[in-house]
């Protein structure tokens, strides 16, 4: 028996579930082991056997995975386990999780508090809902990648076997539609990032890396140091960025470290939509960022959300015009899904949208042909929004990228 089992549910809405290992439970495993606790981790996209070797089970999940998580909860409770919840959905919907039957729910970053919980478990009364403070940057340790067979995940960047890493926590912006576990943006030191990259090559043979930060480019000085340290190496990277944090100097650093693709949340080609949704960019700023990247030979991928507050037939045409003008190398089209913790989820009537939380598959990207929505804007019905999303994908998404 181990002290605790950490479980990551399946994500049946995805085209391929086995792309990236779940870093969240790996961070928790590292902190638990540091304090002397034994841990097993299970990613149920890899194994369909949910059985565990412990009396205590932690399930980490996002809102799109909530139904899978609740089914797992029922299974483990029938096995007589104590079951705790953590991750994005429990952070924002803790009361719902308690009502569903979880014994304890962690709100926020559980890296440091989960080991303390383990020390008290079975000895002291513990509140059902546990509020976690943001982890100070000096206390963030590398995830323990030994707890899962990370080389069995299926992801490549331009032919390089690749894996995921994170170099920041949270995001410095507050878009209307977004939800965060923490509001405090923190960055790992440049040398810490560089050491982790070299470690992943030395121990696992990876030369490709998907940097999963919300905004990898937020600190120009840090980016320059990382780029200079990695410029002579045979690595390839993908990352996310914001157009208002991409200038020519930043793009040069990205090129120096061999970033081959940057994904940017464009969201809409309408200036009115971007302003209404607190995006703090404009179509022109977005377009300039795409031109900068493409001129340096870096692929630029756009993420578009259909159905943001204020969406009309006219704003959709503005988005088409933006796509025709700047011609991103790739583009994903998603339907707005107000996530728990976002301003939209908490107050939809203020923004003239409607949706049915219980009847809505709250995921942004999934299998083409299986999108659905209950969301409607003031002028567009849910059926029309779904049709628009599918039409945009058909018109602008390259067929080979749909596979």
C-alpha positions in Angstrom: 0.0 0.0 0.0 1.1 3.6 -0.7 0.2 6.6 1.3 -1.9 8.3 -1.5 -2.9 7.7 -5.1 -3.3 10.7 -7.4 -5.6 10.1 -10.4 -6.2 12.1 -13.5 -9.5 11.3 -15.3 -10.0 10.6 -19.0 -10.9 13.4 -21.4 -13.1 11.7 -24.0 -13.8 14.9 -25.8 -10.2 15.2 -27.1 -9.0 13.8 -30.4 -6.1 12.2 -28.7 -6.0 12.0 -24.9 -2.4 10.7 -24.7 -0.6 13.8 -25.9 0.7 15.3 -22.7 1.3 13.9 -19.2 -0.7 15.6 -16.5 1.9 17.9 -14.9 -0.4 18.9 -12.0 -0.3 15.5 -10.3 3.4 15.3 -11.0 4.0 18.5 -9.1 2.0 17.1 -6.2 3.9 13.8 -6.3 7.2 15.7 -6.1 6.2 17.6 -3.1 4.7 14.6 -1.3 7.9 12.5 -1.9 10.0 15.4 -0.7 8.2 15.1 2.6 8.6 11.3 2.8 5.2 10.1 1.6 4.8 7.3 -0.9 2.7 8.1 -4.0 1.3 6.3 -7.1 -0.1 8.3 -10.0 -2.6 7.1 -12.6 -3.5 8.8 -15.8 -6.6 7.1 -17.0 -6.0 8.0 -20.6 -3.2 5.5 -20.4 -4.8 2.8 -18.4 -8.5 2.0 -18.1 -8.0 0.3 -14.7 -8.9 2.8 -12.0 -7.9 0.6 -9.1 -5.4 2.0 -6.6 -3.1 0.7 -3.9 -4.0 3.2 -1.2 -6.9 4.1 1.2 -6.6 7.8 0.2 -7.2 9.0 -3.4 -6.8 12.4 -4.9 -8.6 13.3 -8.1 -7.3 16.3 -10.0 -9.6 17.5 -12.8 -10.7 20.4 -15.0 -14.3 21.4 -15.6 -14.6 19.4 -18.9 -13.6 16.3 -16.9 -16.1 16.8 -14.1 -18.5 14.0 -15.1 -15.6 11.5 -15.4 -14.3 12.6 -12.0 -17.7 12.2 -10.4 -18.0 8.6 -11.8 -14.5 7.9 -10.3 -15.6 9.3 -7.0 -18.5 6.9 -6.9 -16.3 4.0 -7.7 -13.7 4.9 -5.0 -16.3 5.5 -2.4 -17.8 2.1 -3.1 -14.3 0.8 -2.5 -14.3 2.5 0.9 -11.7 5.1 0.0 -11.3 8.6 1.3 -11.4 10.8 -1.7 -10.1 14.3 -2.1 -10.5 16.7 -5.1 -8.1 19.3 -6.5 -7.4 21.2 -9.7 -9.2 23.9 -11.7 -12.8 22.7 -11.3 -12.7 22.0 -7.5 -10.9 25.3 -7.0 -13.9 27.2 -8.4 -16.7 24.7 -7.6 -15.7 23.4 -4.2 -19.2 23.3 -2.8 -20.4 21.3 -5.7 -17.6 18.8 -5.2 -18.5 18.4 -1.5 -22.2 17.9 -2.5 -21.1 15.2 -4.9 -19.4 13.3 -2.1 -15.8 14.3 -1.9 -14.4 14.1 1.6 -12.1 17.1 1.1 -11.6 19.7 -1.6 -8.4 21.8 -2.2 -9.0 25.3 -3.5 -5.9 26.7 -5.3 -2.4 25.4 -5.5 -2.0 22.3 -3.3 1.7 21.8 -3.7 2.6 22.7 -0.1 -0.7 22.0 1.7 -1.2 18.5 0.5 1.8 17.2 2.4 0.6 19.0 5.5 -2.8 17.4 5.0 -1.1 14.0 4.9 0.6 14.7 8.2 -2.8 15.5 9.9 -4.9 12.9 8.1 -6.3 10.3 10.5 -5.1 12.3 13.5 -6.9 15.6 13.4 -10.2 17.1 12.3 -9.7 18.7 8.9 -12.1 21.1 7.2 -13.9 19.7 4.1 -12.8 22.7 2.0 -9.1 23.6 2.3 -8.0 27.0 1.0 -4.4 27.0 -0.4 -2.2 30.0 -0.7 -0.2 30.7 -3.8 3.1 28.8 -3.8 6.0 31.2 -3.6 8.3 31.0 -6.6 11.2 29.7 -4.5 9.1 26.8 -3.3 8.1 25.5 -6.7 10.0 22.4 -7.5 10.2 20.4 -10.7 7.4 17.9 -11.3 8.3 14.2 -10.6 8.2 12.7 -14.1 9.1 9.3 -12.9 5.6 8.6 -11.6 4.2 8.1 -15.1 5.7 6.6 -18.3 6.2 10.0 -20.0 8.0 8.7 -23.0 4.8 6.8 -24.0 2.8 10.0 -24.6 2.3 10.8 -28.3 3.6 14.3 -29.1 6.1 15.6 -31.6 7.3 19.0 -32.7 8.6 18.9 -36.3 9.7 15.3 -35.9 11.2 15.8 -32.4 9.8 13.6 -29.6 8.4 16.2 -27.2 6.9 16.7 -23.8 5.3 19.5 -21.8 6.9 21.9 -19.2 5.8 25.0 -17.4 7.9 28.0 -16.5 5.3 30.3 -14.9 2.2 30.1 -12.8 -1.0 32.0 -13.6 -1.4 34.9 -16.1 -0.8 38.6 -15.8 -4.1 39.5 -17.6 -7.7 39.1 -16.6 -9.8 38.4 -19.7 -13.5 38.3 -19.1 -13.9 34.6 -20.2 -10.9 33.2 -18.4 -10.6 31.4 -15.1 -7.4 31.0 -13.1 -6.4 28.9 -10.1 -4.4 31.8 -8.9 -4.4 35.5 -9.6 -0.7 36.0 -8.8 1.6 35.7 -11.8 5.0 34.1 -11.0 8.0 33.2 -13.1 10.6 30.6 -12.5 14.2 31.9 -12.7 15.8 31.5 -16.2 18.5 29.2 -14.9 15.8 26.9 -13.4 14.1 26.7 -16.7 17.3 25.9 -18.6 18.3 23.2 -16.1 14.9 21.5 -16.5 15.2 21.5 -20.3 18.7 19.9 -20.1 17.5 17.4 -17.5 14.6 16.3 -19.7 17.0 15.7 -22.6 19.6 13.9 -20.4 17.2 11.6 -18.5 14.5 11.0 -21.1 15.9 12.0 -24.5 13.5 14.8 -25.2 14.6 17.5 -27.6 11.1 19.0 -28.2 9.1 21.0 -25.6 5.6 22.4 -25.4 5.8 25.3 -23.0 2.4 25.4 -21.4 2.6 28.8 -19.8 -0.3 31.0 -20.5 2.2 33.7 -21.5 5.8 32.5 -21.9 6.9 35.8 -23.3 5.8 38.0 -20.4 9.3 38.8 -19.2 11.7 40.0 -21.9 14.8 39.9 -19.8 14.2 36.4 -18.6 13.3 35.3 -22.2 16.6 36.7 -23.4 18.6 34.7 -20.8 16.8 31.5 -21.6 17.3 32.0 -25.3 21.0 32.7 -25.0 21.5 29.6 -22.9 19.7 27.4 -25.4 20.6 29.0 -28.7 23.4 26.6 -29.5 21.4 23.4 -28.7 19.4 21.2 -31.0 16.0 21.8 -29.4 12.6 22.8 -30.7 9.9 24.6 -28.8 6.2 25.6 -29.1 4.7 28.1 -26.7 1.8 30.4 -26.1 2.0 34.2 -26.2 0.0 37.4 -26.2 0.2 39.8 -29.1 0.7 42.8 -26.8 3.8 41.0 -25.4 5.4 40.3 -28.8 7.7 42.9 -30.3 10.6 42.4 -32.7 13.1 41.9 -30.0 11.0 39.2 -28.3 10.4 37.4 -31.5 14.2 37.5 -32.2 14.7 35.8 -28.8 12.1 33.2 -29.7 13.8 32.5 -32.9 17.2 32.3 -31.1 16.0 29.5 -28.9 14.3 27.7 -31.9 10.7 28.3 -31.1 9.0 27.0 -34.2 5.4 27.9 -33.4 3.6 30.4 -31.1 -0.1 30.1 -30.3 -1.9 33.4 -29.7 -5.4 33.9 -28.3 -6.8 36.2 -31.0 -10.3 35.4 -30.0 -12.0 37.7 -32.6 -11.3 40.1 -35.5 -13.7 42.6 -34.0 -12.3 45.6 -32.0 -15.6 45.9 -30.2 -15.6 42.2 -29.1 -12.0 42.4 -27.8 -12.7 45.6 -25.8 -15.9 44.2 -24.4 -14.2 41.0 -23.2 -11.2 42.8 -21.6 -8.7 41.3 -24.0 -6.5 44.4 -24.0 -5.6 43.9 -27.6 -6.9 45.1 -31.0 -7.2 43.4 -34.4 -4.2 45.5 -35.5 -2.0 44.6 -32.6 -2.9 40.9 -33.2 -2.1 41.2 -36.9 1.3 42.9 -36.2 2.3 40.1 -33.9 1.4 37.5 -36.6 3.4 39.4 -39.2 6.4 39.6 -36.9 6.4 35.9 -36.2 5.9 34.9 -39.8 8.6 37.3 -41.1 11.0 35.5 -38.7 10.0 32.1 -39.9 8.0 31.2 -36.8 4.6 29.6 -37.4 1.8 31.7 -35.9 -1.3 29.9 -34.7 -4.6 31.7 -33.9 -7.2 30.7 -31.3 -10.6 32.0 -32.1 -13.6 31.9 -29.8 -17.1 32.0 -31.3 -19.9 33.4 -29.2 -18.2 36.0 -27.0 -20.5 38.6 -25.5 -21.5 41.0 -28.2 -21.0 38.4 -31.0 -23.2 39.2 -34.1 -23.2 38.3 -37.8 -21.2 41.5 -38.3 -18.5 40.6 -35.8 -18.1 37.2 -37.4 -17.5 38.9 -40.7 -14.9 41.0 -39.1 -13.2 37.9 -37.8 -13.2 36.4 -41.3 -11.7 39.6 -42.7 -8.9 39.4 -40.0 -8.2 35.8 -41.0 -8.1 36.6 -44.7 -5.8 39.6 -44.1 -3.2 38.0 -41.8 -3.5 34.3 -42.8 -2.4 32.4 -39.7 -0.5 29.2 -40.3 -3.0 27.4 -38.2 -6.2 28.3 -36.4 -8.5 26.6 -33.8 -12.1 27.6 -33.6 -13.9 27.0 -30.3 -17.3 27.9 -28.9 -17.4 30.1 -25.9 -17.8 27.9 -22.8 -18.0 30.1 -19.7 -15.7 28.4 -17.2 -16.4 28.4 -13.4 -14.3 31.2 -11.9 -14.7 33.5 -14.9 -16.6 36.8 -14.8 -18.9 35.4 -17.5 -19.8 32.3 -15.5 -20.6 34.3 -12.4 -22.7 37.0 -14.1 -23.9 36.0 -17.6 -26.9 38.3 -17.6 -24.6 41.3 -17.2 -23.0 40.4 -20.5 -26.2 39.3 -22.3 -25.3 35.7 -22.7 -27.3 32.6 -21.7 -26.1 29.0 -21.2 -27.1 25.8 -19.4 -24.1 24.7 -17.2 -25.4 21.2 -16.6 -26.3 20.6 -20.2 -23.2 22.1 -21.7 -19.9 20.3 -22.6 -17.6 22.9 -21.2 -14.5 22.3 -23.3 -12.7 24.6 -25.7 -11.1 22.2 -28.1 -12.2 18.7 -28.9 -13.1 16.3 -31.7 -14.4 18.0 -34.9 -18.0 17.1 -35.6 -18.8 16.6 -31.9 -19.0 20.2 -30.8 -22.2 21.3 -29.1 -23.4 24.3 -27.1 -26.3 25.7 -25.1 -24.8 29.2 -25.2 -26.5 32.0 -26.9 -25.6 35.7 -27.3 -28.1 38.6 -27.5 -28.3 38.2 -31.3 -27.2 34.6 -32.1 -28.8 31.4 -31.0 -26.9 28.4 -29.9 -27.7 26.6 -33.1 -26.4 29.5 -35.2 -23.2 29.7 -33.2 -22.5 26.0 -33.7 -23.1 26.4 -37.4 -20.8 29.4 -37.6 -18.0 27.6 -35.7 -18.3 24.6 -38.1 -18.4 26.8 -41.2 -15.3 28.7 -40.0 -13.4 25.5 -39.4 -14.4 24.2 -42.8 -13.3 27.4 -44.5 -10.0 28.2 -42.7 -8.7 25.0 -41.1 -6.3 23.0 -43.2 -7.7 19.5 -43.6 -4.6 17.7 -42.6 -4.6 19.6 -39.2 -8.1 18.2 -38.4 -6.8 14.7 -38.0 
